[in-house]
Amino acid sequence: MILMLLVVACYTICSLSDKYSVAKLKMEGNEFTFLMAAPTSILLVFMLPFSDTHFVMGWQSLLAIVLIALSKLLEFKLATVILREMSAFELKAWLGLTLFFSYATDIFIGTSTFSIVKTITIIITAVGLFMIAKSENGHINYKRIIIPLFFYLLAKYGYGMIITASKQYVSSYLALLFGLILLALVLIPFAKPVKLFKTKFKGSMFVALTKIPNAIGLVLENMVIAISMTNYSFIQPMIMVTLFFIGIIRKESTKALNIAGGIICILGILGFQLADIIL
């Protein structure tokens, strides 16, 4: 639980900066993705002496690295499309759908057993997430983002699956590090980093600096994945709850349906964690 809270803290900062870079700085998908991958990979290099670096040379390890790069490419590029239509808060609500698939995965691979209590808490969380998403339907053009949203959710779930399936061949740390380096290198011709920093220097530096908590969050997130795919999927709703309270403080999230959904989500998340400890 402590690991999850640390990840939530790191990613909440990144979520707010992501919305800023897309909505305010008008960054394109390739630019945004490059600024996510390059600074994060540089920061991860400094963590090398303190990280698990086991690596088995073979196609499995190489495939894991390529798939990590692909999943992050989809996640970052599609986020620029989705965040033009909805807030980071609403996006976290939709990510809660991966809870069902992650719990089923944990049961399948044997890291968890089926529990009716846990299933009910996941359903409660999902209901709360649906209420939050429903409360914002008035201004979101879902026809424009339904396909990007589907593949974004797939990429987020897929990342956890890749880390879980490849852990015996390559450490999650190295898979992530090499995957981000590969992604950054591929995007250089498209993102044109020299031109990007010349035309949007302040914005680019801001986004790059916010990758410090992102790098820490990614490493801690991989540790959560090693324990449970379900806990990994709960991270996004927990970030959503944090953004919910931030919205309340800013007087942004004041709709009754929005507030009710947030409260229900909190009950579902706490209920699952308590069930995980007791059962």
C-alpha positions as CSV (number, residue, x, y, z in Angstrom):
1,M,0.0,0.0,0.0
2,I,2.9,2.4,0.8
3,L,4.4,1.7,-2.6
4,M,1.1,2.5,-4.3
5,L,0.8,5.8,-2.4
6,L,4.3,6.8,-3.4
7,V,3.5,6.1,-7.0
8,V,0.3,8.1,-6.7
9,A,2.1,11.1,-5.4
10,C,4.7,11.0,-8.2
11,Y,2.1,10.5,-11.0
12,T,-0.3,13.1,-9.7
13,I,2.4,15.7,-10.3
14,C,2.9,14.3,-13.8
15,S,-0.8,14.2,-14.6
16,L,-1.2,17.9,-13.9
17,S,1.9,18.8,-16.0
18,D,0.7,16.5,-18.8
19,K,-2.6,18.4,-19.1
20,Y,-0.6,21.7,-19.0
21,S,1.7,20.6,-21.8
22,V,-1.1,19.5,-24.0
23,A,-3.7,22.2,-23.4
24,K,-1.5,25.2,-22.8
25,L,1.7,24.6,-24.7
26,K,-0.1,22.9,-27.6
27,M,2.5,20.2,-28.0
28,E,2.1,17.7,-30.7
29,G,2.1,13.9,-30.1
30,N,5.7,13.4,-31.2
31,E,7.0,16.3,-29.2
32,F,5.1,15.3,-26.0
33,T,6.2,11.7,-26.3
34,F,9.9,12.6,-26.8
35,L,9.8,14.9,-23.8
36,M,8.3,12.0,-21.8
37,A,10.8,9.4,-23.0
38,A,14.2,11.2,-23.2
39,P,14.3,13.0,-19.9
40,T,12.9,10.0,-18.1
41,S,15.4,7.6,-19.6
42,I,18.3,9.9,-18.6
43,L,17.0,10.0,-15.0
44,L,16.7,6.2,-14.9
45,V,20.3,5.9,-15.9
46,F,21.3,7.6,-12.5
47,M,19.2,4.9,-10.7
48,L,21.2,2.1,-12.4
49,P,23.5,1.3,-9.4
50,F,20.5,0.8,-7.1
51,S,18.3,-1.3,-9.4
52,D,17.8,-4.9,-10.4
53,T,19.7,-5.4,-13.7
54,H,19.4,-9.0,-14.6
55,F,19.2,-9.6,-18.3
56,V,19.1,-12.9,-20.3
57,M,20.2,-12.4,-23.9
58,G,17.5,-13.8,-26.2
59,W,14.5,-12.9,-28.3
60,Q,12.2,-12.8,-25.2
61,S,14.2,-9.9,-23.6
62,L,14.5,-8.0,-26.9
63,L,10.8,-8.4,-27.6
64,A,9.9,-7.1,-24.1
65,I,12.0,-4.0,-24.7
66,V,10.3,-3.4,-28.1
67,L,6.9,-3.9,-26.7
68,I,7.6,-1.6,-23.7
69,A,8.6,1.1,-26.3
70,L,5.5,0.5,-28.3
71,S,3.2,0.6,-25.3
72,K,4.7,3.9,-24.1
73,L,4.5,5.3,-27.6
74,L,0.8,4.6,-27.7
75,E,0.3,5.8,-24.1
76,F,2.0,9.2,-24.6
77,K,0.8,9.9,-28.2
78,L,-2.8,9.0,-27.5
79,A,-2.8,11.0,-24.3
80,T,-2.2,14.2,-26.3
81,V,-5.4,13.4,-28.3
82,I,-7.5,12.4,-25.3
83,L,-6.4,15.3,-23.0
84,R,-7.7,17.8,-25.6
85,E,-11.2,16.5,-24.9
86,M,-11.1,15.5,-21.2
87,S,-9.2,16.4,-18.1
88,A,-6.6,14.2,-16.5
89,F,-9.1,13.5,-13.7
90,E,-11.7,12.1,-16.2
91,L,-9.0,10.0,-18.0
92,K,-8.1,8.3,-14.7
93,A,-11.7,7.4,-14.3
94,W,-11.7,5.6,-17.6
95,L,-8.5,3.8,-16.7
96,G,-10.4,2.1,-13.9
97,L,-11.9,-0.3,-16.4
98,T,-8.6,-2.1,-16.5
99,L,-9.3,-3.3,-12.9
100,F,-11.4,-6.2,-14.1
101,F,-8.8,-7.4,-16.6
102,S,-6.0,-7.1,-14.2
103,Y,-7.8,-9.0,-11.4
104,A,-8.6,-11.7,-13.9
105,T,-4.9,-11.8,-14.9
106,D,-3.8,-12.1,-11.3
107,I,-6.2,-15.1,-10.8
108,F,-5.0,-16.7,-14.0
109,I,-1.3,-16.5,-13.2
110,G,-1.8,-17.5,-9.6
111,T,-0.8,-14.3,-7.7
112,S,-4.3,-13.9,-6.4
113,T,-7.4,-16.1,-5.8
114,F,-11.0,-15.3,-6.6
115,S,-12.8,-13.5,-3.9
116,I,-16.4,-12.4,-4.1
117,V,-15.6,-9.5,-1.6
118,K,-12.7,-8.3,-3.8
119,T,-14.9,-8.5,-6.9
120,I,-17.6,-6.5,-5.2
121,T,-15.1,-3.8,-4.2
122,I,-13.9,-3.6,-7.8
123,I,-17.5,-3.3,-9.1
124,I,-18.1,-0.5,-6.5
125,T,-15.0,1.3,-7.7
126,A,-16.1,0.9,-11.4
127,V,-19.5,2.4,-10.5
128,G,-17.9,5.4,-9.0
129,L,-15.6,5.8,-12.0
130,F,-18.6,5.6,-14.3
131,M,-20.5,8.2,-12.4
132,I,-17.5,10.6,-12.6
133,A,-17.1,10.0,-16.4
134,K,-20.9,10.4,-16.8
135,S,-20.9,13.7,-15.0
136,E,-18.6,15.2,-17.7
137,N,-20.4,13.8,-20.8
138,G,-21.8,17.2,-21.7
139,H,-18.6,18.6,-23.0
140,I,-16.7,15.6,-24.2
141,N,-16.8,14.5,-27.8
142,Y,-16.5,10.8,-27.4
143,K,-16.9,10.2,-31.2
144,R,-13.6,11.9,-31.6
145,I,-11.6,10.0,-29.0
146,I,-13.3,6.6,-28.6
147,I,-10.7,4.8,-30.7
148,P,-7.7,6.6,-29.1
149,L,-9.2,5.9,-25.7
150,F,-9.6,2.2,-26.4
151,F,-6.0,1.8,-27.4
152,Y,-4.8,4.0,-24.6
153,L,-6.5,1.7,-22.1
154,L,-5.0,-1.3,-23.9
155,A,-1.5,0.2,-23.8
156,K,-1.8,0.8,-20.0
157,Y,-3.0,-2.7,-19.3
158,G,-0.5,-4.1,-21.8
159,Y,2.4,-2.5,-20.0
160,G,1.7,-4.4,-16.9
161,M,1.3,-7.6,-18.8
162,I,4.6,-7.1,-20.6
163,I,6.5,-6.5,-17.3
164,T,4.8,-9.5,-15.7
165,A,5.4,-11.9,-18.6
166,S,9.1,-10.9,-19.2
167,K,10.4,-10.7,-15.6
168,Q,12.3,-14.0,-15.8
169,Y,14.2,-12.8,-18.8
170,V,14.8,-9.1,-18.1
171,S,14.3,-6.9,-15.0
172,S,11.5,-4.5,-15.2
173,Y,14.0,-1.7,-14.7
174,L,16.2,-2.6,-17.7
175,A,13.1,-3.3,-19.9
176,L,11.8,0.2,-19.1
177,L,15.1,1.9,-19.5
178,F,16.0,0.3,-22.9
179,G,12.4,0.7,-24.0
180,L,12.4,4.5,-23.3
181,I,15.8,4.9,-24.9
182,L,14.6,3.1,-28.0
183,L,11.5,5.3,-28.1
184,A,13.4,8.5,-27.8
185,L,15.9,7.6,-30.5
186,V,13.1,6.6,-32.9
187,L,11.3,9.9,-32.3
188,I,14.3,12.3,-32.8
189,P,13.6,12.8,-36.6
190,F,9.9,13.5,-35.9
191,A,10.1,15.5,-32.7
192,K,13.0,17.7,-33.8
193,P,14.3,18.3,-30.3
194,V,16.6,21.1,-31.2
195,K,13.8,23.1,-32.9
196,L,11.4,22.1,-30.0
197,F,13.7,23.6,-27.4
198,K,14.3,26.7,-29.4
199,T,10.6,27.5,-30.0
200,K,9.2,26.2,-26.7
201,F,12.1,26.4,-24.4
202,K,10.3,27.3,-21.1
203,G,7.5,24.8,-21.7
204,S,9.9,22.0,-22.8
205,M,12.1,22.6,-19.7
206,F,9.0,22.5,-17.5
207,V,7.8,19.2,-18.9
208,A,11.4,17.7,-18.8
209,L,11.8,18.7,-15.1
210,T,8.4,17.1,-14.1
211,K,9.8,13.8,-15.4
212,I,11.9,13.5,-12.2
213,P,8.9,12.3,-10.2
214,N,7.8,10.4,-13.3
215,A,11.0,8.3,-13.4
216,I,10.7,7.5,-9.7
217,G,7.0,6.7,-10.2
218,L,7.8,4.3,-13.0
219,V,10.4,2.3,-11.0
220,L,8.0,2.1,-8.0
221,E,5.1,1.2,-10.3
222,N,7.1,-1.8,-11.6
223,M,7.6,-3.0,-8.1
224,V,3.8,-2.8,-7.6
225,I,3.3,-4.8,-10.8
226,A,5.7,-7.5,-9.5
227,I,3.3,-7.9,-6.5
228,S,-0.1,-7.7,-8.2
229,M,-1.5,-6.5,-11.5
230,T,-4.7,-5.5,-9.7
231,N,-2.8,-3.2,-7.4
232,Y,-1.1,-1.8,-10.5
233,S,-4.5,-1.0,-12.0
234,F,-5.7,0.6,-8.7
235,I,-3.0,3.2,-9.0
236,Q,-4.9,5.2,-11.7
237,P,-8.2,5.4,-9.7
238,M,-6.1,6.4,-6.6
239,I,-4.6,9.2,-8.7
240,M,-8.1,10.1,-9.8
241,V,-9.2,10.4,-6.1
242,T,-6.2,12.6,-5.4
243,L,-7.1,14.8,-8.4
244,F,-10.7,14.7,-7.1
245,F,-9.7,16.4,-3.8
246,I,-7.5,18.9,-5.7
247,G,-10.5,19.7,-7.8
248,I,-12.6,20.2,-4.7
249,I,-10.0,22.6,-3.3
250,R,-9.9,24.5,-6.6
251,K,-13.7,24.4,-6.7
252,E,-13.6,22.6,-10.0
253,S,-15.3,19.3,-9.2
254,T,-18.6,20.5,-7.7
255,K,-21.2,18.5,-9.6
256,A,-23.2,16.2,-7.3
257,L,-22.7,13.2,-9.5
258,N,-19.0,13.9,-9.6
259,I,-18.7,14.2,-5.9
260,A,-20.8,11.0,-5.3
261,G,-18.7,9.1,-7.8
262,G,-15.5,10.2,-6.0
263,I,-16.8,9.1,-2.6
264,I,-17.9,5.7,-4.0
265,C,-14.4,5.2,-5.6
266,I,-12.7,5.9,-2.3
267,L,-14.9,3.3,-0.6
268,G,-14.2,0.7,-3.3
269,I,-10.4,1.3,-3.2
270,L,-10.2,1.1,0.6
271,G,-12.5,-1.9,0.6
272,F,-10.3,-3.8,-1.8
273,Q,-7.1,-3.0,0.1
274,L,-8.7,-4.1,3.4
275,A,-10.0,-7.3,1.8
276,D,-6.5,-8.0,0.4
277,I,-5.0,-7.7,3.9
278,I,-7.8,-9.7,5.7
279,L,-8.5,-12.5,3.2
